[in-house]
Amino acid sequence: MTEPDAFDRPGTTPAPRRRRPAFAGPRDEIDVPPLDHIAPTLEPPWRNEDTDTPDRTAVYHHPDGHRIGLRIQPRGLAIQTWITAGPDLPPIPDGTDIEQAEAQAANDARIQPGRTWHAVLTTRTSKALAAALGDLVHDHLIPALTHKPKHVSTSTTTDEPQPDATTEGPAI
């Protein structure tokens, strides 16, 4: 019988290590208050509909068929918001050619019937989620019904004061 060599493999095979890929970021999770506590209050004729998960989703309905939806994304890193235009465009009034052209241009500039417009609120940087969510709904979603923006700007709100652009920084 041969004597064991000190450099031989051990008798058991080690368990393979599970590693996450280098490009995968840390698995953050943010504790977001329930959506039914931070959802904005919309003035009539908007009304809040009951949902199966009021802590994670909120839906508003307008008599003209418009709908606004809010949803907290998994891990609480963002709140997805959207607005869907109702089924009908405002009618083009009878009048002069100029009035009809202006009414047609206004209809062309808005979200078309059945189309949806999205915006996202990141929750990582905001401490006043209720105010930021209300501003997003009132300043971005509802105005899109009458004048669709050219692009969606990412709204990253911070509660810290921003440096003034008119002051000069240190000389390099």
N, C-alpha and C positions, 0 to 999 in steps of 0.2 A: 504494500500500500504506500502511496506517495504522501509525503508530508504536505500540509496546506501551506501555500505561499502567502506571505503577508500582503501581497498586492492583488490578490484575487478579489472578485466581486463578492459582496456579502450574499448570504443565502436567500434573502428576500428582495423582491423588486420594490423600490420606493413608489409610492402613489404619485401619479402625475399631478403637477401643480396647475391649478386653473388660474389663468391670468386674463385680465381684461385687456382688450387691444389698447395700444398707446393713444389712439385717437379718441377713445371714449373718455368723456369728462367725468368728473365725480358725480355720483348719484345724489344730487341735492334734492331736498324736499322742503318746501316752504309751508308753514302753517298759516293758511289763509282763513279768515273768518267765513262763516257760512254766507253764501251768496244772497240768501233772503235777508240778511242783516246789512249788506253793503250795496245792494242793488238800488239804482236811482229810482226816485218816485217821479213818474211822468204825469203831466197834467192831462185832464180829459181833452179829447176823446180817447186817449190811450188807456187801456186797462190791462192789468196784470192777470195772466192766466195761471191757473194751478198746474203744477208739474209733478211728476212722480218723485223727483229729487230736488226739492226746493233749496237744499243747501248747496247744490252743485250747478243747477240750471235755473234760468228765469226766462219767461217768454211774455212779450207784450203784444197786444193786438189792437189795431186801429179799425174803425168802422169801414174805411175805404179799402180794407184788405191788406194794408201794410203790416208787417210783423218785424219785431225786434227780438233777437235772442242773445242770451249771455250764457257762457259756460266756462266753469273753471276747468282748466286742462289738468291732466294727471300730474301729480307731484306738486301742484300749486304754483308752477313757475309763470303761468300766463293765464289771462282771462280772454277768451275768444268772444268777440261780439260780431253781430251781423244784422243787416236790415234787408228785408225782401220787399220789393215794391208790389203794390196791389195790382189787380188784374186790369184796371182801366187807367188810361191817360185822361187828363182834363180835356174836355171838348174844345175844338177850335171855334171861336165865336164867329158869327156872321158879322161882317164889317168890311172895312177897306182892305185892299191887298196888303198894306203895310201892317195892319193889326193882325191879319191872318198869318203873315210871315213871322211876326214877333211871337205869336202863340205857338207856331210850329217850331221855331228855334228854341223856345222854352221847353217844349216837349222833348226835343232832340237832346237837350242838355241834361236831362234828368235820367235816373235809372229807369230802364224800360220795364214794362210789366213782367212780373215773375222773376226778374233778375235780382241777384243778391250782391251786397257790398259788405266786405269784411274789414275789420280792424282788430288789432291785438293790443292788449295792455299787459306789459310785463310787470309782475308783482315783486320781483326781486329788489327793485330800487325804490319803490314807493312805500311810504309809511301811512299815507292818507288814501287808502284804496277807494273808499267810498266817494271822496271828492274827485279823484282821478277818473274813476269809472263814470261818474255823472257827467264830468266834462267831456269825456270821450263820446258818450251817447248823445249829449246835447249839441256838441260842437262839430262832430264828424259824421255820425250816423244819420241823424234826422235831417240835417241840411243836404245830405246826398240825395234825398227824395226829389228835391227841386233843382239841384245843381251838382251833378256827379263830379267829384274831384278827378284830376288827371292821373293821380297816383295815390297810393296809400303810404303815408309817412309813418314810420315806426315811432310810436310815442313812448319814450322812456322818460318817466318823470322822476325827478329827484327832489328831496325836501331840503337840500342844501342850497345856499345862495350861489348863483353862478358868478364867475368873475366878470367884471365890467369890460366890455370890448374896447372902450375908449382909453383905458389906462394902458400904459406901455409896460411890458415885462422887462426883465433885466437884459442888458445888452450882452450879446454873445460875442 
